[in-house]
Amino acid sequence: MLTLSHGLNLLILLPLLAAFLFTPESMTPAFGPDTNARRILVCLYATIAVASMVSLALLATGYTETGRHISVTLFALQIVYKSLTVLFIGFGSSVVVTNGVVVLVHSTTLLTLYLSRHTVA
């Protein structure tokens, strides 16, 4: 599940970051005009992508505990901020709908991770 959640982050964020970088005007309908606030959001997206790549690399190279710690922190932060977009923007935005999917996947991942560590045999 950790790989699935990080993979989802990268599947969404890498093309999104490329679009912000190479065709910023195409992002205006969903993200508004190119302002400092939008550029800060792009920095947040880039940070999430890098954290997912680092965590995947750690998990793949045997540093599983460190990879898990990064994953839990990253997914918890994403769940909170993406859930808050519903309150501030509503479900009328495609960005918020996508955020909802990410929240469901990351919540399932964290629940699965928690249960795997706390199951009574």
C-alpha distance (Angstrom), angle and dihedral (degrees) to the residues before:
residue distance angle dihedral
M1 . . .
L2 3.81 . .
T3 3.79 90.0 .
L4 3.80 90.7 47.6
S5 3.81 93.0 52.1
H6 3.80 94.2 45.9
G7 3.79 89.8 44.4
L8 3.80 89.7 53.0
N9 3.80 90.3 51.1
L10 3.80 90.7 52.6
L11 3.81 94.3 41.8
I12 3.80 89.3 56.7
L13 3.79 101.6 33.3
L14 3.80 104.8 43.8
P15 3.82 95.3 58.9
L16 3.80 89.9 39.1
L17 3.81 92.1 52.8
A18 3.81 90.3 46.5
A19 3.80 89.8 52.6
F20 3.81 91.7 49.5
L21 3.80 89.4 49.5
F22 3.81 101.7 42.2
T23 3.82 104.8 25.2
P24 3.81 106.5 21.3
E25 3.81 92.8 161.4
S26 3.83 90.0 62.3
M27 3.80 89.1 62.3
T28 3.81 95.4 57.9
P29 3.83 97.7 90.2
A30 3.82 92.9 57.1
F31 3.82 101.9 28.8
G32 3.79 104.7 26.3
P33 3.79 128.1 -122.1
D34 3.78 122.9 -25.4
T35 3.81 100.6 -86.3
N36 3.79 135.0 148.3
A37 3.81 88.5 -97.3
R38 3.80 91.7 56.1
R39 3.81 91.0 47.6
I40 3.81 89.5 52.2
L41 3.81 88.3 52.9
V42 3.82 89.3 51.7
C43 3.81 88.2 52.8
L44 3.81 89.3 52.0
Y45 3.81 90.5 49.9
A46 3.81 90.8 49.2
T47 3.80 90.5 50.0
I48 3.81 91.4 52.0
A49 3.81 90.6 49.2
V50 3.81 92.5 50.1
A51 3.82 92.1 46.4
S52 3.81 89.8 51.4
M53 3.81 91.4 49.8
V54 3.81 92.0 48.1
S55 3.80 92.3 47.6
L56 3.80 92.2 48.7
A57 3.81 90.3 49.7
L58 3.81 91.1 49.9
L59 3.80 92.4 48.1
A60 3.82 91.0 48.5
T61 3.79 94.5 49.3
G62 3.79 98.7 49.5
Y63 3.79 100.3 -94.8
T64 3.78 89.4 117.5
E65 3.80 99.2 150.7
T66 3.80 92.9 52.3
G67 3.81 90.2 44.7
R68 3.80 90.4 50.9
H69 3.80 92.6 48.7
I70 3.79 91.6 52.1
S71 3.81 90.2 45.9
V72 3.80 95.0 51.2
T73 3.80 92.7 48.2
L74 3.80 94.3 44.5
F75 3.80 95.3 46.6
A76 3.81 93.4 45.7
L77 3.81 91.0 52.8
Q78 3.80 91.3 46.8
I79 3.80 92.0 49.2
V80 3.80 91.7 53.3
Y81 3.80 98.2 44.3
K82 3.79 95.0 41.2
S83 3.82 91.8 47.7
L84 3.79 90.0 51.8
T85 3.81 90.4 57.7
V86 3.80 87.9 70.5
L87 3.81 90.2 59.7
F88 3.79 94.9 45.5
I89 3.80 101.0 37.0
G90 3.82 109.1 14.8
F91 3.79 129.6 -139.9
G92 3.81 94.0 -67.7
S93 3.80 91.6 92.1
S94 3.80 123.8 81.0
V95 3.80 87.5 -142.1
V96 3.81 91.3 59.3
V97 3.81 91.9 47.3
T98 3.81 90.1 52.2
N99 3.80 88.9 47.2
G100 3.81 88.4 54.8
V101 3.79 91.5 55.7
V102 3.80 90.7 49.6
V103 3.82 90.6 49.2
L104 3.81 90.9 53.0
V105 3.81 93.8 48.5
H106 3.81 94.9 44.7
S107 3.82 91.9 45.1
T108 3.80 89.7 52.1
T109 3.79 90.1 48.4
L110 3.81 92.8 51.5
L111 3.79 92.3 45.4
T112 3.82 90.9 49.6
L113 3.79 91.1 48.2
Y114 3.81 91.5 48.6
L115 3.80 93.5 47.9
S116 3.79 92.6 47.6
R117 3.80 89.2 55.9
H118 3.81 96.6 42.8
T119 3.79 104.9 38.7
V120 3.76 116.6 130.3
A121 3.80 110.7 -134.3
